[in-house]
Amino acid sequence: MHDSAAQQPQTVSPTVGRRWLAQEIRRLREAAGLKQSEVAKRLRCNPAKIAHIESMRNAVSAPDLEVMLPFLGVPPDRIDWYLKLSDIAKEKGWWDGNQAIPEWFSLYIGLEWGASEIHEWDLGFVPGLLQTRGYAEALINAGSRASHSRQRQQIDARLQRQEALNRDTGALKVHAIVDESVLHRTMGSDAVLRDQLAHLVQMSSHPQVTLQIMPFRAGPHRGHLGSFHWLGFPRADDPGVVYVENQKGGLYLEEPEEIADFREDFDGLTRMALTPSDSRNLLEDLLKDTAR
């Protein structure tokens, strides 16, 4: 067992708890040299059930864990750790069952809420974790077919996500790189944009936030291929998740090679973007221009 797994489970997100449990079951099975069909035979179930557990599609029950873990070579004094992690995974987050949050995005919020750090490149708009209410309203209401009450619920959910930056323990760290075009795109009104710029100036000094602007003069870069988020979690052996989004939903990438490519791209964008200090200066200059 990994050293990280020997400690008391610590996660503020049931979604991350389910992810870690799925990862551990797969790791233990592979370390034991067993196939999914062999584990399924021990549990007297269909092999698809094991595949679904390892992919987070289905949760694993405590009774199944109590049968599975000894079969996978987990010593008796370590089984309680997994059972506690299973209890965490069964809890409901504030996003679970929220009708304003699409099912495909509920997974992202659960991962975000349990992440220790997020590195994101944003080509089209201000990151959700850094948006003002007015900006979020303009963005969510634009072309929306949802009812007014549902739109308001979506806005409230977006702002609730920002509480992760200010938790007393395990506060989320965010490193955001934003394309300069975002700072010139009016959302709703000039006043909304002005308030958003002022908020970004303020958030650039937040202890949990690193904010960089990609200037127009930077020229071509791989960020032109689209926005992406890399979410990191508080386990040394967890490579994290890369999330990309389009009009139809979100895509979650977890293969180590894929994650390495996106992290390399982010490092390149970090070098090309303005420093955090210069980015703040640019924001302040733009804010002054909008006040004229």
C-alpha positions as CSV (number, residue, x, y, z in Angstrom):
1,M,0.0,0.0,0.0
2,H,1.1,3.5,-0.7
3,D,2.3,5.5,2.3
4,S,-0.4,8.0,1.5
5,A,-3.1,5.4,1.8
6,A,-1.8,4.4,5.3
7,Q,-2.9,7.7,6.8
8,Q,-6.4,8.8,7.9
9,P,-8.4,9.7,4.8
10,Q,-8.5,13.5,4.4
11,T,-10.7,15.0,1.7
12,V,-13.3,17.7,1.8
13,S,-15.1,16.2,-1.3
14,P,-17.1,13.0,-1.5
15,T,-16.3,13.0,-5.3
16,V,-12.6,12.9,-4.6
17,G,-13.2,10.2,-2.0
18,R,-14.9,8.1,-4.6
19,R,-12.1,8.8,-7.1
20,W,-9.4,7.8,-4.6
21,L,-11.3,4.6,-3.6
22,A,-11.6,3.6,-7.3
23,Q,-7.9,4.3,-7.9
24,E,-6.9,2.2,-4.9
25,I,-9.1,-0.7,-5.9
26,R,-7.5,-0.7,-9.3
27,R,-4.0,-0.3,-7.9
28,L,-4.5,-3.1,-5.4
29,R,-5.9,-5.5,-8.1
30,E,-3.1,-4.8,-10.5
31,A,-0.5,-5.2,-7.7
32,A,-2.0,-8.5,-6.8
33,G,-1.8,-9.6,-10.5
34,L,-5.5,-10.2,-10.7
35,K,-7.9,-9.6,-13.5
36,Q,-11.3,-7.9,-13.0
37,S,-13.0,-11.2,-13.8
38,E,-11.1,-12.9,-10.9
39,V,-12.2,-10.2,-8.4
40,A,-15.7,-10.5,-9.8
41,K,-15.7,-14.3,-9.3
42,R,-14.7,-13.7,-5.6
43,L,-17.6,-11.3,-5.2
44,R,-19.9,-13.5,-7.2
45,C,-20.8,-10.7,-9.5
46,N,-20.4,-9.7,-13.2
47,P,-17.0,-8.5,-14.2
48,A,-18.7,-5.3,-15.5
49,K,-19.4,-4.4,-11.9
50,I,-15.7,-4.3,-11.1
51,A,-15.0,-2.2,-14.2
52,H,-17.7,0.2,-13.2
53,I,-16.3,0.5,-9.7
54,E,-12.8,1.2,-11.0
55,S,-14.1,3.8,-13.4
56,M,-16.2,5.6,-10.7
57,R,-19.3,4.8,-12.6
58,N,-20.6,2.8,-9.6
59,A,-19.8,3.1,-5.9
60,V,-18.5,0.1,-3.9
61,S,-20.4,-1.0,-0.9
62,A,-18.9,-1.7,2.5
63,P,-19.8,-5.4,2.4
64,D,-18.1,-5.8,-1.0
65,L,-15.1,-4.0,0.4
66,E,-14.9,-6.3,3.4
67,V,-14.8,-9.3,1.0
68,M,-12.6,-7.7,-1.7
69,L,-9.8,-6.1,0.3
70,P,-8.5,-9.3,2.0
71,F,-8.6,-11.0,-1.4
72,L,-6.5,-8.1,-2.8
73,G,-3.9,-8.6,-0.1
74,V,-4.8,-5.7,2.3
75,P,-3.8,-6.6,5.8
76,P,-6.6,-6.5,8.5
77,D,-5.2,-3.4,10.2
78,R,-5.5,-1.4,7.0
79,I,-9.0,-2.3,6.0
80,D,-10.5,0.3,8.3
81,W,-8.9,3.1,6.3
82,Y,-10.7,2.0,3.2
83,L,-14.0,1.7,5.0
84,K,-13.6,5.2,6.3
85,L,-12.9,6.4,2.8
86,S,-16.0,4.6,1.7
87,D,-18.0,6.5,4.3
88,I,-16.7,9.8,2.9
89,A,-17.5,8.7,-0.6
90,K,-21.1,8.1,0.3
91,E,-21.7,11.6,1.6
92,K,-23.5,14.2,-0.5
93,G,-21.8,17.4,-1.5
94,W,-23.8,20.6,-1.8
95,W,-23.6,20.2,-5.6
96,D,-25.1,16.7,-5.6
97,G,-28.7,16.7,-6.8
98,N,-28.6,20.5,-7.4
99,Q,-31.0,20.9,-10.3
100,A,-29.2,24.0,-11.5
101,I,-26.0,22.0,-12.1
102,P,-25.9,19.6,-15.1
103,E,-24.9,16.1,-14.2
104,W,-21.8,16.2,-16.4
105,F,-20.6,19.4,-14.6
106,S,-21.5,18.1,-11.1
107,L,-18.5,15.8,-11.4
108,Y,-16.3,18.7,-12.1
109,I,-17.5,20.7,-9.1
110,G,-17.0,17.7,-6.8
111,L,-13.4,17.4,-8.1
112,E,-12.8,21.1,-7.8
113,W,-14.2,21.2,-4.3
114,G,-11.7,18.5,-3.2
115,A,-8.7,19.7,-5.2
116,S,-5.7,21.2,-3.5
117,E,-4.7,23.3,-6.6
118,I,-6.0,24.2,-10.0
119,H,-4.0,25.5,-13.0
120,E,-6.2,26.9,-15.7
121,W,-5.8,28.6,-19.0
122,D,-8.9,30.6,-20.1
123,L,-9.3,31.9,-23.6
124,G,-12.9,33.1,-23.6
125,F,-13.9,34.5,-20.2
126,V,-12.8,35.2,-16.6
127,P,-12.4,32.0,-14.6
128,G,-15.5,31.0,-12.7
129,L,-13.7,31.1,-9.4
130,L,-12.8,34.8,-10.0
131,Q,-16.1,36.1,-11.4
132,T,-18.3,38.8,-9.8
133,R,-22.0,38.2,-9.5
134,G,-22.7,40.7,-12.3
135,Y,-20.2,39.0,-14.7
136,A,-21.6,35.6,-13.9
137,E,-25.2,36.8,-14.5
138,A,-24.3,38.3,-17.9
139,L,-22.4,35.1,-18.9
140,I,-25.1,32.6,-17.7
141,N,-28.0,34.6,-19.0
142,A,-26.6,35.1,-22.5
143,G,-28.7,33.0,-24.8
144,S,-29.9,30.8,-22.0
145,R,-33.2,29.0,-22.4
146,A,-33.5,28.3,-18.7
147,S,-36.1,30.0,-16.5
148,H,-35.2,33.1,-14.5
149,S,-35.2,31.2,-11.3
150,R,-33.0,28.4,-12.7
151,Q,-30.5,31.0,-14.0
152,R,-30.4,32.5,-10.5
153,Q,-29.7,29.1,-9.0
154,Q,-26.9,28.6,-11.5
155,I,-25.3,32.0,-10.6
156,D,-25.6,31.1,-6.9
157,A,-23.9,27.8,-7.5
158,R,-21.0,29.5,-9.3
159,L,-20.4,31.9,-6.5
160,Q,-20.6,29.1,-3.9
161,R,-17.8,27.4,-5.6
162,Q,-15.6,30.4,-4.8
163,E,-15.8,29.5,-1.1
164,A,-13.1,26.9,-1.7
165,L,-10.6,29.7,-1.9
166,N,-11.3,30.8,1.7
167,R,-11.6,27.6,3.7
168,D,-10.0,27.7,7.1
169,T,-8.2,24.4,6.2
170,G,-7.3,23.0,2.8
171,A,-8.1,26.2,1.0
172,L,-7.9,25.8,-2.8
173,K,-4.9,27.3,-4.6
174,V,-5.6,28.7,-8.1
175,H,-3.1,29.7,-10.8
176,A,-5.0,31.2,-13.7
177,I,-3.7,32.5,-17.0
178,V,-6.2,34.6,-18.8
179,D,-6.0,35.9,-22.4
180,E,-6.0,39.7,-22.6
181,S,-9.0,39.6,-25.0
182,V,-11.1,38.5,-22.0
183,L,-10.4,41.9,-20.3
184,H,-11.8,43.9,-23.2
185,R,-14.9,41.8,-23.8
186,T,-18.0,43.6,-22.4
187,M,-20.3,41.4,-20.4
188,G,-23.7,42.9,-19.8
189,S,-22.5,46.5,-19.6
190,D,-19.4,48.6,-19.2
191,A,-20.2,48.8,-15.4
192,V,-20.1,45.0,-15.1
193,L,-16.7,44.9,-16.9
194,R,-15.4,47.7,-14.7
195,D,-16.5,45.9,-11.5
196,Q,-15.0,42.6,-12.8
197,L,-11.6,44.3,-13.5
198,A,-11.6,45.8,-10.0
199,H,-12.3,42.4,-8.6
200,L,-9.5,40.8,-10.5
201,V,-7.1,43.5,-9.2
202,Q,-8.3,42.6,-5.7
203,M,-8.0,38.8,-6.3
204,S,-4.5,39.2,-7.7
205,S,-3.4,39.9,-4.1
206,H,-5.3,36.9,-2.7
207,P,-2.9,34.5,-0.9
208,Q,-4.4,31.5,-2.7
209,V,-4.4,33.1,-6.2
210,T,-1.8,33.5,-8.8
211,L,-3.1,35.5,-11.8
212,Q,-1.3,36.1,-15.1
213,I,-2.5,37.8,-18.3
214,M,-1.4,36.6,-21.7
215,P,-0.8,39.8,-23.6
216,F,-1.8,40.4,-27.2
217,R,1.9,40.9,-28.1
218,A,2.8,37.4,-27.0
219,G,2.0,36.1,-30.4
220,P,1.0,32.5,-31.2
221,H,1.0,29.8,-28.5
222,R,-0.6,26.4,-27.8
223,G,-3.3,28.1,-25.8
224,H,-5.0,29.0,-29.0
225,L,-6.1,25.4,-29.1
226,G,-8.6,26.0,-26.3
227,S,-9.1,26.5,-22.6
228,F,-8.3,23.7,-20.1
229,H,-8.0,23.1,-16.3
230,W,-5.6,20.8,-14.5
231,L,-6.8,19.8,-11.1
232,G,-4.3,18.6,-8.5
233,F,-5.2,16.7,-5.3
234,P,-3.5,16.3,-1.9
235,R,-1.8,12.9,-2.6
236,A,1.7,12.7,-3.9
237,D,0.8,9.7,-6.1
238,D,-2.2,11.3,-7.7
239,P,-1.3,12.9,-11.1
240,G,-4.6,14.8,-11.1
241,V,-7.2,15.4,-13.8
242,V,-7.3,17.6,-16.9
243,Y,-10.7,19.0,-17.8
244,V,-11.7,20.5,-21.1
245,E,-15.2,21.7,-22.0
246,N,-17.3,22.5,-25.1
247,Q,-20.9,23.2,-25.9
248,K,-22.0,19.6,-25.3
249,G,-20.3,18.9,-22.0
250,G,-17.0,18.2,-20.3
251,L,-14.1,15.8,-21.0
252,Y,-12.0,14.4,-18.1
253,L,-8.5,13.2,-19.0
254,E,-6.6,11.1,-16.6
255,E,-3.9,9.2,-18.5
256,P,-0.5,10.2,-17.3
257,E,0.8,11.0,-20.8
258,E,-2.2,13.3,-21.5
259,I,-1.8,15.1,-18.2
260,A,2.0,15.6,-18.8
261,D,1.2,17.2,-22.2
262,F,-1.2,19.7,-20.7
263,R,1.1,20.5,-17.8
264,E,3.9,21.1,-20.3
265,D,1.6,23.4,-22.2
266,F,0.7,25.3,-19.1
267,D,4.3,25.8,-18.1
268,G,4.9,27.2,-21.6
269,L,2.0,29.6,-21.2
270,T,3.3,30.6,-17.8
271,R,6.6,31.7,-19.3
272,M,4.9,33.6,-22.2
273,A,2.4,35.4,-20.0
274,L,3.0,38.6,-18.0
275,T,4.4,38.1,-14.5
276,P,1.8,38.3,-11.7
277,S,3.1,41.8,-10.9
278,D,3.0,43.0,-14.5
279,S,-0.5,41.4,-14.9
280,R,-1.7,43.4,-11.9
281,N,-0.3,46.6,-13.4
282,L,-2.2,45.9,-16.7
283,L,-5.4,45.3,-14.9
284,E,-5.0,48.5,-13.0
285,D,-4.4,50.4,-16.2
286,L,-7.4,48.9,-17.9
287,L,-9.5,49.8,-14.8
288,K,-8.4,53.4,-15.0
289,D,-9.3,53.5,-18.7
290,T,-12.8,52.2,-18.1
291,A,-13.4,54.9,-15.4
292,R,-12.8,57.7,-17.9
